[in-house]
């Protein structure tokens, strides 16, 4: 009976491969948190989508407008939240991350009670999984040009103040001559094969820039200079923090 149970527990080997199970392993640990907004009007509506087998989308957590937290997928398991995405060399972001959905339409501020609940949740996730400070990002960061959540209303500065994500406040240090913004974006984690989309995602996250077409040419140039200096500051910050 014991032999039969052991045989049932072992996975079927590939053709020509002999299965010799080792006890020397542990569960994969996520190293990234990706934050989304649902675009739905209510948490129940979002839960209906995230738990519908036909929709084939999920997240590990959903945080309601009222601060109530729902867990949908175990942290050690792979939720389907990032879709086609890329971050810091990882083309399968779902396999490396924890996804958190926020009950929000994308066109409204996030209530304080919701952000307070998110901060508590992030602290627990960071402690459990040893996630580095720099590895708290938005869906728009990992899917530039395709996604814009969690919107320009999201308070990234508040998260960074609690150790969840990078942030630099102006005045920024001046980027040196020869500073390459494309390489800096890649160093932060953005997809180098999508330079324009990655730059727009960066500006949305760190400058709340939603592509205001009313800016004058002079203002646009100043915005570009500020973005370059901000990039330099963030890359320095990430290098200082290392893999804390």
N, C-alpha and C positions, 0 to 999 in steps of 0.2 A: 504493500500500500504506500509506504514512504517513497519508494522508487517511482511509483506511478504519479504521486503528487508532485515530485521533483520534476518529472518529465513534463507534466502539465504546466508548471510554473515557468520553465525555460522557454525562451522564444525560439521559434523555428529557425534553424541556421540557414544561411544562404547556400546555394548549391556548391558543394565542394569545400565548405567551411565547417570545421568541427567546433562545436560550442563547448568552451571550458569556462564556466562562470567564475568570476572572481568576487570576493567580498569587499574588495578595495575600491569603493566608489561612494559618492554621495550625490544628492540631488543637485541639478544645475541651479545656480543662483542668479537671479536677474541683476543687471548692473545699470539699469536706466529706467527712469520714470517718464512716461509720456502723458501729458495732460491735454484733455479734449473738452469741448462743450458739445452738448447733445443736439442742439437746434430744435428741440422739442419744447412744448408749452408746459409740460408737467413731468415729474419724475416717473409717474406711473406709465405715461406714454413712452418714455425712454426705456423703462424696464420691459415693456412689451416688445420693443424692438430688439433689445439686447439679449432677451431670452427666447426669441422666436427662432426655432431651428431652420426655418426657411430663409431667414435674413442673413444667416451666416456671419454675424457680427456680434462682438461681445467686448467686455472690458473686465478688469479685475474688480474695480469698484465704481460705484456711482454715488456722488455726493449731491443731495437734494438742496434746493434753495433754502430749506429750513434747517439745514445742517445735518439731517439724517443721512447716515452712511449705509449703503447696501454693498455687500460683497457678492459677486457673481461667479468668480473663478478663483480657485486657489492660487496663491502667489507662485507656487512652484510649477504651475501649469501654464501653457501657452494660450493666452487669450487672443482673439482676432480683432484687434483694434487699430493697428497702424496701417494696414493695407500695403500698397506699393510704397516703399519707404527706404530710407538710407540714413545712417548716422555713424560717423566716426569709423568708416570702413565696414560697418555691419549692414548687409543688404537684406537681412531678415530681422527687422527690428522687433517683430512680435516674439521671436525666440529669446531676445535679450532684455526684454522690458516688462514693466508693469504699467498697465493702462488705467487711467482714471478719467472717468467722464463726469463733467459738471453739468447739473441741470440748469441749462441756460440756452436762450434762443440764439445767442451770438450777436444780438443787437441791444443788449441791456447790461447794466453794471452787475457785478457779482455781489450779493449781499454779504455783509460782514460776518454773519453767523455761518454762512457757507464757507467762507475763506478760513474762519477760525477752525471749523471742523476739518477742512483740508490740511491745515498746518499740523494738527494733531495726528492725522493719518499719515502724513509725509514723515513726521518724526519717527513714528513707529516703523514704517517701511524702511527708512534709512538705517535705523538701528538694527532691524532684523537682517537686512541684506548687505549692509556695509556699502551702500551706494555713495559714490563720490559726490561732493557738493556740485560739481560742474554738470552732473548727469541728470538734471531735472529740466526737461525741455517741453516744448509744445508740439502738437501734431503738425503745425505749419513748419516747424523746424526740420522734422524728419521726412515731410512730404511737401517740399517747397513747390509752388506752382500748382499744386493739387488741392491743398487744404489751407485754411486760414485760422483754424481754431487753436487756442481758446480766445480768439478775438483781441482787438486792441483795448478792450475794457479790462482785460485780465491784469491783476496787480503783481507783475513779476518782481517789482522792487520789494514788496512785502515778503514774498517767498525768499528772496535772496537775503533779506535781513535776518531770516531764521535759519540760513544755511542750506537753502534749496535752490540752487542755480547761481549763475554768475550775474554780477551787476556792477557797473561803473557809473558814478554820478559825475556830471560836469562840474568844473572844467576838466577835460580829459588831457592827459599828457600828449604832447605832440608826437605823432608818428615820425620816425627818422626817415631821412632820404633813402630811397630804394625799398621802402616798406611795400610789400606785395599784399594787397587786400585779398586777392584770390587765395593765396597760400594761407593767409590768416583765417579766412572763412573755413577752409578745410581743416586747419588746426583746431578750430572750435568744434568741428564735427560735421559741418555742412557738406553736401554732396558737390564735389568739384566738377562733376559732369553737367551740372545745372547751375552755372555761375550766376546768371541773371535772376533766376528764381530763388536761389539761395540768398542772394543779396537782399531781395525784397523780403524774404522770410526773416532774415536777420534784422532788418529795419523795423518790421512789424513787432518783433519780440522786444528789441532793446530801445527803440526810438518811438514806438507806437505810430510809425509812419504807415499810413494806409494808401499811399500813392496820391496825395492831394494834387490834382491837376491845376489848381489855382495858384500854385507857387510860381513866383517869377524866376527867370533864369538865374538871377543873382542868388536868390534864396535857395534854389536847387543846388547851386555850386557850394554854398555854405553847408547845406545838409550833407553833401557828399564828403566834404572835408571833415565835418563832425563825425560822420560814419567811419571814416578812415582812422581818425584818432581814437574813437571808441573801440574799434576792432583791436587796435594796438593795446589799449588798456585791458581789454578782456583776455587777450592772448597771454599777456603778462600775468594777469590774475590766475588764469588756469594753470600756467606753469608753476606759479608759486604754491598753489593749493596741491598740485600733484594728484595723487590718488587717495586723498584723505577720506 
